[in-house]
């Protein structure tokens, strides 16, 4: 597998350029940044995404939804109050990543990172999450990996408390210092250039620079995200070079496509891998074949899985059972509970789902798995 070095100590490798000596150099493959049905995924991307894809049907759907909500509840629809969940269980998520790594001849090390939740990690030996970290007006997603068992509950509670107190940056620093004090942990700034707080791109980039400048040694790596464009990732490379911070892989998996990039390591466990990154500032990123597919097509495949129908899930079988919103009365309801399963919103979205299924090309190495997205073999153990 051919490689290209960076001055930051990071090397890029490509699975489609195989080298037989590779499996001698590295013992394990590490999957970072993957989600399960415990992860609450925000809805803020919807209005921005509608403008980008320029599909009138989708834009009209959002407008009708907003109007219907305002008519029913007497207030403007706030995308910040909603979230969705993937139909993928922790066992399936782990299996997708472990099988891909083992298939390349490496020992699998899998760190599941749900948003502000560690339930999927129970009994797996690696307790991790993707932390929503407020920083002044910005919001970062920070990968917190391998919390020490005896301290995991305490640290998790502190992270959640810091999220609830965005006006106290001292809480953020205290959390990072506490976690970093354990040598087997890893702190990663995930997709650094995504403006999670919707404050404007320039202001967000300025916040990233300020954050890295004022927290030296507390961010161990910057993520090269396999579901972002290479143009964006190249800019992350430049930030890593400027601050002397290693780069690390992040697949950001939500569906059944395994992570498009993993890390390789000579270590046998996550602690050893973390020390390689932290102490040696050495990182080897392996890009997988799916990384070469058009990004738009990969998004389509993910959307088809996310919007699929899974009778095995009972009261979360349909997409509209897996999208939730906190109503003005304080009750969080699914879309089905809010508008019913035969509403115009649901019917129109079903049309979009059919369009996705017709558009998504399954003529890839993942076709057999993709074809089973409505099977219990995908959703359950």
N, C-alpha and C positions, 0 to 999 in steps of 0.2 A: 504494500500500500504506500504509494508515493507520499512524500511529506514536504511541507514548506515551513521554514522557521520564521519566527518574528522576534524582534529584539526584546520583547517582553518576557521571553522564556516560553512562549506558547508555540506549539507546532500544529499545523493543520495536516490531516491525513485523509485520504479518499478511498473508500471501500472498493470502488471500481478500478483502482490502480493497485492491485494486490501485490504483496511481497511476502513470500513464504517465510522469511525470517521474522516477520512481525509478531507471530505468536510466541516466539522465544523472548522477545524484548518485553512484552507485556503479559501480565497474568490475568488481569481482570478488566471488565468493561463496566463503566458506571453510567447509569441512567439518572439524570437529574431533571427535575421540573416536569412532573406529570400529575394529572388531576383525576379524581374519582367522583362518584355521586355525592360525596360529603362536601364537595367544594361549591360554594356559592359564587356563581359567575355573574358579574354586573351586566346591566343592560345599557350602560352609557354609550356603548359602541354603536347602538342601533341607528340613531338619527344621523350620526356621522357616516356610518356605513351606507345608509340609504342614499346619501348625496353622492358618495363615491361610485357606487355601482350603477347609478342612473337607471334603475328599473322602476318605471312609473307605477307598476302594480304594487311594488313594495313600499314606495313612498306614500301612495294613496292609502295603503293599509295602515301605516303608522298614523297618518293624519286622522283617519276614521276612528282608530283606537283612542287617540288623544281626545277627540271630540266626544266620543261616547263616554269616556271616563269623566270628563268635565261636566257633561250633562247629568250623569248619575250622582256624582259626589260633590259637585259645586266647587271644584278646585282644579288647577292645572296638573296634568300628569307629570310626575317627577321620576325620570329614569333612574335616579340614584336610589329610589326606594324599592326597586325591583331586582330580581336575580333569577337565574336558571341553573339547572343542574344537569350534568351529563348522565346518560343511562348506564355508564360503565362502573361496575363494582370494583372495590379494592383488589379482590382476587384476580379479576380479569385484567385490570390495569397492570398489576405486578407481573402477571403471566405474559402479557404482550411484550413488556420490556425485557424480562428475563430470557424469553425464547429467542428474541432477536440477538441478544448478546451471546448467548450460548451457541447460537448458529454460526457465529463468527469465530468460535473456538476459545472464548474467554469466560472466566468465572463471572456470573452476574452479580452486580451490586446495584440495588434499585432503591432510590430515595423518592418516595411519593410526597408531593407537596401541594396539598389542598389549600385553598384560600382561608387563612386564619382558622385552621382546623387540623387536628392531629388524629382524629378517630380512625382514619384509614391505616395509620401506622401501627396500630395496636397489635402486639405479638410478632412484629416483623424485625425488631432489633435496631431499626433506624427510625428515629422520631424526627420528622421534618415538617415544614409547612412553608407556604408562601405568605409572608407577612405584609399586610397593608400598613405601610409606615408613613405617617404624615410628617412633612418637613416644611415648615413655614406654610406657604400656600400650595406647595407641590405635594404629590402623593407618589411614593415609590412602592414597587413590589420587590420585596427582599426575600431571597431564598435562605431560610434558616435550616441548616442540615445537621442531623445527628445530635440533637439535644441529649445531654447525659441523663440516663435513666432516673437517678435519684433526685435530679433537679428539674426534670422536664415539666412537671405540672406547675411548679413555681414559676419557671421561665415563661411558659405558655400563658399563664395568667397575667404576667407582667407585660407581655407583648400585646395582649388584648386591651389591657388598661391603657397602654401608650396610644393605641389606635383611637381609643375613645377620648383622648386628651390631646388634640392636635396643636393646641396653643402652648404646650409645654415640651419644647425640644429636648430638655434635659432628660425626660423619660426615655426618649429614643436613644440617646447616648448611653444612658445607664444600662438599657437592655443589651445594646451591642457590646459594651465593655464586659458585662456579666457573661454573655455567651462566648465571646472571644477569649475569655480567661481559661476556657477548657480547650486544650490543644487538639482534640479530635473533632471539634465542631468546624463548620464552614459557613461563612456569610457571603452571599452572592447578590449583587445588584442585578436583578432580572430585567431583561429588555430595557436597558437604561434610557432609551430615547422615546419610549411611549409615554405620552402626556396623560397619565391616569387622572390627574386632578383637573384636567381641562382648563388649564390656566394660559394656554398658548404655548406654541412650540419653543419660541425663543426664551420665554421665561422659564420653561421647564428645563431646557438645556443649561441655562444659567444656574438653576437650582442644583442640577447634577454636579456641575463644577464646584459649586460652593460646598455641597455635601461631601464630596471626595476630598476637597481641600481641608475641611475642618474635622474630618474623621479618619486621619491616616492610620493604617493598620487595622481598622475596624471593618473594612470591606476587603475580603480576601480575593475576590475575583469579580469580573464583569462578564455577563452572559452573552455569548453568541447564540442568538435564538433561531432555531431551525424553522420557525414559522414566520420569520421576518425576511424581508428582501435582502439580498447581498449588499445593495447600496446602503441600507441602514446598518447592517452588520459591519461594513467597512468603517463607518463612522465610529462605531463602538471600539473597533480595533485601534483607531487613532486616539480615542480617549484613554484606553488602556496603556498605550505607549507613552502618552503624556504624563500619566500619573504613576507609571511603573507598576500597574496592577495586572496580574495575569488574566487571561481570558479563559472561560470555561463553557462547556456545552450546556444547552438547555433546549429540550424538545418541545416543551409546552403542550404535551399531548392531552387532548380532551376526548378524542374518539378512539378508533381501533387502529389507526396508523401508528406504529411505534415511533419513538423519537427519531427525528431526522438527523440528529447528531448525538454522540455519546462521548464520554471521556475514556481514555485508556490509561492504565496504571500498572506498575509493577507490584503494587500493594495487594494484600489478600483481603483487606477489609476497608470499611469506609474511613476509619480513623487514620490508617496508614495513608490513604489517598488524600485526606484532608491535610495531613502534615506535608505531603509532597507539594501541594498548592501553597500552603501558608509559609513553610520554611524554605523550601527550595525554589518557590515561585515557578514551578515547572508544570506545564499542562499540555497534554496531548489530546487533541480533539479529532475524532473520526467522524466524517460526514458519511451518512448512509445513502443508498441508492435513491430513496424517495426524495431526498433533498434536491435532486436534479429535476424533479417534475415541476411543471409550472405551479407557482404558488396559488394562483386562482383555482386551479383544479384541485389542489390539496385542500383548500378551504371548502370547496364544493363537497368533497368526500366527507369532510368533517361535519358539514351542515346536514348532509343526508343521514348520517348516523345519529346526530343529535336530535333531529326531527323525526326519527323513525318511530314505528309502533312496536311495542314490546309487551304482549299480553302477560308475560311472566312476571312483570313488575306490579301487577295489581292496580292499586290506585295511582300509580305513576306510569301507566302504560303509554299514554299519548304525550306529545310534546306539550300540550296545553295543561297537562297535569304536573309538568316539571318546570313551569315558569310561574314565579310568585311575585306578589306585590303587597307592600304594607299599606293597607287602607287607612283613611282618616280616623276610623274608630280604634286603631291600634292593632287590628287583627290582620295577620298575613294570610292571604288567600291565593290559591292557584288561579290561573286564567279561567279554567273550567268552572271554578266556583264563582268567579266574578261575572262571567258573560254566558256561561252555558256551553255545552259541546256542539251545538248546532248554530251558533251565531255566525254572522257574516265574517267576523274576524277569523273564527276557526275555519270556516269553509274556504276563505280566500287563502289562508296560510297553507291549508292542505293542497290547494292548487300549486302553490309555490313549491311545496315539498315534492309533488309529482314532477314538477319541472326539474328540480334538482336531481331526482333519480334518473330522469331521462338524459340529463346533461352530463352527469358524472361518468367519466370514462373509467371502466374497471379492467382495462386491458393491461394491468401492471402486475408485478410479482405478488401483490397483495390481493389480487382478484378473488382467490378462493375464500379468504377471510372476509373480504368486503361483501361477498355474496351472502354471507351468513349473518348479516347484521340484525336480522330479526329472529335469530336462533338463541335458544338458552345457552348454547356453547359460547356465545359472545358475551352475554350479559351476566351469566352466573359463573360458578366456580369452574 
